[in-house]
Amino acid sequence: MTVGATETTWLPAIRKANGPLYIAIADAIAVDIAEGRLPEGTRLPPQRALAGALGIDFTTVSRAYNEARHRGLVEGRVGQGTYVKARRMKGLQPAADGLVDMSMNLPPLFDDAALTMRLWSDIASLQGEHGLDLLMRYQAAGGALHNRAVGATWLRPRLGNVPAERVLICAGAQSALVATISSLAKPGDTIAAEAIAYPGLRALAAHLGIKVVGIPIDENGMIPEELEAICESKKLTALYCNPTLHNPTTATLPAARRKAIVAIARNHGVAIIEDDAYGAIPVAGPPPLASLAPDIVYHIAGLAKCLSPALRIAYLVVPDRQSGIRLEGAIRATSGMAPPFNGAVATRWIEDGTAAEVLAAIRREVTIRQEMVSRLLPRDIVQTDPEGFHLWLHLPPPWTRGDFANRLRASGISVVTSDAFAIGLAPEAVRLGLGAARTHEELHRSLLAIADLLQQSPAASSLVV
């Protein structure tokens, strides 16, 4: 591209697209703006000149420029032409003094303007692919078959080949959990889970009138022998577990324990609900329980932690066709269906490789943030994983979880105490999310504040006003 006072020469590098050519040209404009090849204020070639250079009709270029204008990428100036618009990117403001809310367990933001623009361009391109039907029509409760097939493709590296008929699309992992538990258990039944478990499970079980018994855990996750003892003493309907980068402790269940737990569940006729919210994040990890025992495992793979929390899409892999029919009925009864638009966005991102690029960007950012944790916080009280974006902080005495959280809150930092996760007695621990900080500087300041507080005594810190 060359930029002169009166003339601009630019040709789009058009990616292979399933939709119309004008969408591909608009996408190319978006990418070149994000990557700096079309700076703010640059005049695009006249529409007829670009049409001639590309060997296409004028109408296609006109529609492409209109599409780019609709996305807020360019603006028309009467009598002058079409220009790249100045970008005004606004985001959430950090808390006072740059401290952040670390109670939310969000994937960290990555600094990649081209990838960010590609995410938005893919969303805009759905108009050309689907038209009004995507916005004005319902889908089957379990999702459109094509979207289910693409979901199976996304899961293939971890689960192997799964037929699309065994994949259901839900409106987020919690929706999948609601459908699964409500179809497996009835009021008064008992299910088991790690003694420190995802709060959404406890809330759902209480709402459904289902009892939850906690299985003791250690630094490696659920202890199989403890599960065996409970299975022998109680009638369990199902076992819920979060075996990879466990929330909140970050423990990843070793392969040997996974096999033992599957064998115990099978021997006692207990269905397994595998919450694999973080399973896609490790580059390589132990096989999911669903790959070891597909006939008894209900596998929930949400996209919130590995792609986008805003999508509210989760893939639910069921053991067989019959259970799929039952679960589809539960989805219909509890949430109706996953939003078709969200499912289409996920499909587009997976098919064109954007999802894989986002996952790689999240992994790179996690590495940077975990390195900060290793430098700034005492290693002997931090339980975390180099590939995870949260950590479990074991508080040294005489700190209690309540005192520690209150002191942090006074400094502008929110964390989650163990009470939210405990089934039974709560340990003196808190969970910290590393992804909520928008910048490395914000996270650095927050971690320093936490490290400083740990060096004080509760009595001394309470005197600070």
Residue pairs with C-beta under 8 A, 6 or more apart in sequence:
1 8
1 9
1 10
1 32
1 37
1 38
1 42
2 8
2 9
3 39
3 42
3 43
8 42
8 43
8 44
8 45
9 45
10 32
10 37
10 38
10 42
10 44
10 45
10 50
11 50
11 53
11 54
12 24
12 25
12 28
12 29
12 32
12 54
13 28
13 31
13 32
14 21
14 24
14 25
14 27
14 28
15 24
15 27
15 28
15 352
17 23
17 24
17 27
17 125
18 129
19 125
19 128
19 129
20 63
20 128
21 56
21 60
21 64
22 60
22 61
22 63
22 64
22 67
22 128
23 64
23 67
23 124
23 125
23 127
23 128
23 129
25 60
25 61
25 64
25 67
26 64
26 65
26 67
26 68
26 71
26 73
26 121
26 124
26 125
27 118
27 121
27 122
27 125
29 38
29 44
29 64
29 68
29 73
29 74
30 68
30 71
30 73
30 117
30 118
30 120
30 121
31 114
31 117
31 118
31 121
32 38
33 73
33 84
33 87
33 117
34 113
34 114
34 115
34 116
34 117
34 118
35 113
35 114
38 44
38 84
39 84
40 84
40 85
40 86
40 87
41 83
41 84
41 86
42 83
42 84
43 80
43 81
43 82
43 83
44 50
44 65
44 74
44 81
44 82
44 83
44 84
45 53
46 81
47 58
47 61
47 62
47 65
47 82
48 58
48 61
50 61
51 57
51 58
51 60
51 61
54 61
65 74
65 76
65 82
67 124
68 74
69 75
69 76
69 82
70 124
71 120
71 121
71 124
72 85
73 84
73 85
74 82
74 83
74 84
74 85
75 82
75 83
75 85
76 82
76 83
77 83
91 438
92 438
94 100
94 437
94 438
94 442
95 101
95 412
95 413
96 412
97 411
97 412
97 445
98 441
98 442
98 445
98 446
99 411
99 412
99 413
99 442
99 445
99 446
99 449
100 413
100 436
100 437
100 438
100 442
100 443
100 446
101 413
101 414
101 436
102 413
102 414
102 415
102 432
102 433
102 434
102 436
102 437
102 446
103 414
103 415
103 416
103 431
103 433
103 436
104 433
104 435
104 436
105 247
105 248
105 305
105 389
105 390
105 431
105 433
105 435
106 309
106 389
106 433
106 435
106 436
107 304
107 305
107 306
107 307
107 309
107 362
107 389
107 435
108 362
108 365
108 366
108 369
108 389
108 434
108 435
108 437
109 365
109 435
109 438
110 358
110 361
110 362
110 364
110 365
111 365
112 361
115 354
115 357
115 358
115 361
118 354
118 357
119 308
119 349
119 354
119 358
122 345
122 348
122 349
122 352
122 354
123 345
123 348
125 348
126 134
126 341
126 344
126 345
126 348
129 344
129 348
130 344
134 340
134 341
134 344
135 341
137 340
138 337
138 340
139 337
139 340
139 343
140 328
140 337
141 168
141 328
141 329
141 331
141 332
141 336
141 337
142 148
142 168
142 169
142 324
142 327
142 328
142 331
142 337
143 151
143 167
143 168
143 169
143 337
143 338
143 343
144 169
144 340
144 343
145 164
146 347
147 169
147 343
147 344
147 346
147 347
148 164
148 165
148 167
148 168
148 169
148 315
149 164
149 167
150 346
150 347
150 350
150 351
151 164
151 167
151 169
151 301
151 315
151 346
151 347
151 350
152 161
152 162
152 163
152 164
152 166
152 167
152 315
153 350
154 301
154 315
154 350
154 355
155 162
155 167
155 299
155 301
155 315
155 317
156 162
158 276
158 279
158 280
158 287
158 288
158 291
159 288
159 290
159 291
159 294
159 299
159 317
160 291
162 294
162 317
165 321
165 324
166 317
166 318
166 319
166 320
166 321
166 324
167 315
167 316
167 317
168 176
168 315
168 316
168 317
168 318
168 324
168 327
168 328
168 331
169 313
169 314
169 315
169 316
169 338
169 343
170 176
170 179
170 300
170 313
170 314
170 315
170 316
170 331
170 335
170 338
171 312
171 313
171 314
171 335
171 337
171 338
171 339
171 342
172 302
172 304
172 312
172 313
172 314
172 338
173 275
173 277
173 300
173 302
173 304
173 314
174 200
174 204
175 312
175 314
175 331
175 334
175 335
175 338
176 300
176 302
176 314
176 316
177 200
177 201
177 204
177 240
177 273
177 275
177 300
178 204
178 330
178 334
178 335
179 316
179 327
179 330
179 331
179 334
179 335
180 273
180 298
180 300
180 316
180 327
180 330
181 191
181 204
181 205
181 208
181 210
181 238
181 240
181 273
182 208
182 330
182 333
182 334
183 326
183 327
183 329
183 330
184 191
184 237
184 238
184 271
184 273
184 298
185 191
185 208
185 210
185 237
185 238
186 210
187 208
187 209
187 210
188 209
188 210
188 211
189 210
189 211
189 237
190 210
190 211
190 212
190 213
190 234
190 235
190 236
190 237
191 205
191 210
191 211
191 212
191 213
191 236
191 237
191 238
191 239
191 240
192 212
192 213
192 214
192 215
192 227
192 230
192 236
192 238
192 239
192 240
192 270
193 201
193 212
193 213
193 214
193 215
193 239
193 240
193 241
193 423
194 214
194 215
194 217
194 221
194 222
194 241
194 242
194 246
194 423
195 214
195 215
195 216
195 217
195 422
195 423
195 424
196 214
196 217
196 248
196 249
196 418
196 421
196 422
196 423
196 427
197 212
197 214
197 240
197 242
197 421
197 423
198 242
198 247
198 275
198 421
199 420
199 421
201 212
201 240
201 275
202 212
202 423
205 211
205 212
210 237
212 423
213 230
213 234
213 236
213 423
214 422
214 423
214 424
215 222
215 223
215 226
215 227
215 230
215 239
216 222
216 223
216 226
217 223
217 249
217 251
218 251
219 249
219 251
219 383
220 251
220 252
220 253
220 254
220 257
221 243
221 246
221 249
221 251
221 252
221 253
221 254
221 257
222 241
222 243
222 253
222 257
222 261
223 257
224 257
224 260
224 261
224 264
227 239
227 261
227 264
227 265
228 264
230 236
231 264
231 265
231 267
231 268
231 270
232 268
236 268
236 270
237 270
237 271
238 270
238 271
238 272
238 273
239 261
239 265
239 270
239 271
239 272
239 273
240 273
240 275
241 253
241 261
241 272
241 273
241 274
241 275
241 289
242 274
242 275
242 276
242 277
242 278
243 252
243 253
243 258
243 274
243 276
243 286
243 288
243 289
244 252
244 253
244 276
244 278
244 279
244 282
244 285
244 286
244 288
245 251
245 252
245 278
245 279
245 281
245 282
245 385
245 387
245 388
246 252
246 253
247 277
247 278
247 390
247 421
247 431
248 390
248 392
248 416
248 418
248 421
248 431
249 383
249 392
250 383
250 384
250 385
250 388
250 390
250 391
250 392
251 383
251 385
252 282
252 285
252 286
252 385
253 261
253 286
254 286
255 286
255 287
258 286
258 287
258 289
258 292
259 292
261 272
261 289
262 272
262 289
262 292
262 293
262 296
262 297
264 270
265 271
265 272
265 293
265 296
266 293
266 296
270 296
271 296
271 297
271 298
272 289
272 293
272 296
272 297
272 298
273 297
273 298
273 300
274 288
274 289
274 290
274 297
274 298
274 299
274 300
275 300
276 288
276 290
276 299
276 300
276 301
276 302
277 300
277 301
277 302
277 304
277 305
278 305
278 306
278 388
279 285
279 288
279 301
280 301
280 305
280 306
280 359
281 305
281 306
281 359
281 362
281 363
281 366
281 387
281 388
281 389
282 387
283 363
283 387
288 297
288 299
289 297
289 299
290 297
290 298
290 299
290 317
294 317
294 319
295 319
295 320
296 319
297 317
297 319
298 316
298 317
298 318
298 319
298 323
298 327
299 316
299 317
300 314
300 315
300 316
300 317
301 314
301 315
301 316
301 317
302 313
302 314
302 315
303 311
303 313
303 314
303 315
303 346
304 311
304 312
304 314
305 389
306 359
306 362
307 346
307 349
307 355
307 358
307 359
308 358
311 342
311 345
311 346
312 338
312 339
312 342
313 338
313 342
313 343
313 346
316 327
318 324
318 327
331 337
331 338
346 355
348 354
349 355
349 358
350 356
362 389
363 387
366 386
366 387
366 388
366 389
366 434
367 386
368 440
369 389
369 434
369 435
369 437
369 440
369 443
370 384
370 386
370 387
370 388
370 389
370 434
372 440
372 443
372 444
372 447
373 382
373 384
373 391
373 434
373 447
376 444
376 447
376 448
376 451
377 391
377 393
377 447
377 450
377 451
377 454
378 451
378 454
381 393
381 394
381 395
381 396
381 454
382 391
382 392
382 393
382 394
383 391
383 392
383 393
383 394
384 390
384 391
384 392
389 433
389 434
389 435
390 431
390 432
390 433
390 434
390 435
391 431
391 432
391 434
392 429
392 430
392 431
393 415
393 429
393 430
393 431
393 432
393 450
394 427
394 428
394 429
395 401
395 404
395 428
395 429
395 430
396 454
397 428
398 457
398 458
399 428
399 454
399 458
400 428
400 458
401 417
401 418
401 419
401 426
401 427
401 428
401 429
401 430
402 417
403 458
403 462
404 415
404 430
404 453
404 458
405 414
405 415
405 417
405 430
407 453
407 458
407 461
407 462
408 414
408 415
408 449
408 450
408 453
410 464
411 449
411 453
413 446
413 449
413 450
415 430
415 431
415 432
416 430
416 431
417 426
417 429
417 430
418 426
418 427
418 428
418 429
418 430
418 431
419 426
421 431
432 450
434 443
437 443
437 446
453 461
